[in-house]
Amino acid sequence: GLGFNIVGGTDQQYISNDNSIYVSRIKKDGAAYLDGRLQEGDKILAVNGKDLKDLRHKDAVELFRNAGYDVSLKIQRRLQPQNGPVGHQGDGESGGLPLAAILVPGLALAVTAVWILLRYRQRM
């Protein structure tokens, strides 16, 4: 096979009100994994020039099975993580505060406390 699994279709919508086909999993050491360009969560728009719009899941699977040896995919990269079963690997940043936003004020407070303590000890 091509080394990846898909979800979606008119009969098995992965995202509400969206009939698109998405990559749900890249199989380790499969063709897609070795190629390196396809990512989990990508929307597949076409296979070898054949549009995947408004297909049932099983019809999309058949297109992939009959795609041949040289396969051309037109994809749309998922720009933002969406809720759903597909894991999205971001750029390593979480949605919370950056570590520097916590460390810098904390460090400044610690330096100030040490400075005050040293000045207080000098006066004694």
N, C-alpha and C positions, 0 to 999 in steps of 0.2 A: 504494500500500500504506500500511500504518500507520507505516512508517519504522523498523522494528526487526526483528532476527532472533531466532529462538528456538532453544533446544537442549533435549533431554530427551524424555521419554515412556517408555512401558513397553518399547519396543523399542530405544531409544537413550538409556539412562540417562546423564545428565550427572554425577550424583553416585551412587556405589555405593548400592544398595538404596533409591533414591529415584526414583520415576517422574514427578516433578514437571517442569513446564515452566518454563524460566528464560529471561530476556532475555540474549542473548549479545552483542548489538551494537545500538547506537542509530545510525541512519544520519544523517549530518550533513544538516541542512536538511529532514529528513523530518518527518512529523506529530508523532511522539513527541519528537523533538528540539526542535521549535518549542514544544510544550506544556510541556516541561521537567520534568514530574513523574516520568516513568519513568526508571529507572537500570539500567545494565548490572549483571547479577547479581540483579535482582529476580526473585522467584518469582511466576509468574502463577497465581492460584488459580481465577479464573473470567473468562469473556468474556461480556458482556451477560447475566450471571446464570447462564450455563451452566458448571458445574463442569468443570475440566480434569483432575480426578483420574483416574488409571489409563487415560489415552488413549495411543494410539500417536502417534508424532511427526507422521505425515502427517495423522491425524485432527485434531490440534490445529491444524496449519497450515490445514486446511480451515475450521475454526471462525473463524480470523482472517480468512481470505479472504472469507468470507461474513458478516462481522460488520456490514457496512453502513457508513454515513457517521458516525453517532453511535455511538461505541464506549465501553463502560464496562468497565474492568478492575478486578478485585479482586486486589491484589498483596500480597505479604509482602516487606518490605524486608530485604535481607541485612544482618544486624547485625554479623557478624564476617567478615573475609576467609576464604575457604576455598581449598584447593588446587584447581586446575583451570584450564582455558583462559580463563575470563572474567577480564579485568583488573578489579581493584577499586580505585577511587579512594577512598582514605581521607581522613582529615581533615588530612593533611600530616605527621603524626607517624610516625616510623619505630619499629621495635621496639627499637632500641638505646637507649643512654643519652641523655638530653636534653643538648643542647649546654651548658647552664648547669652541669651536673654535672661537666663537664670544665673549662670556663672559670673558674668561681669558685675552685676550689682552685688552679688554675694561676696565676691572677692574685694570689691570696693569697701563694703561694710567691714570685712575682716581687717583690711589694712587700716581703716580708720580706727577701729577698736584697738589694734596694736599700738598705733600712734598715740592715742589718748592714754593708754596704759603706761607707755614709756614716759610720756610727759608728766603723768601723775607721779610716777616713781622718782623722777628727777627732782621733783619739788619736795619730796619727803626726806 
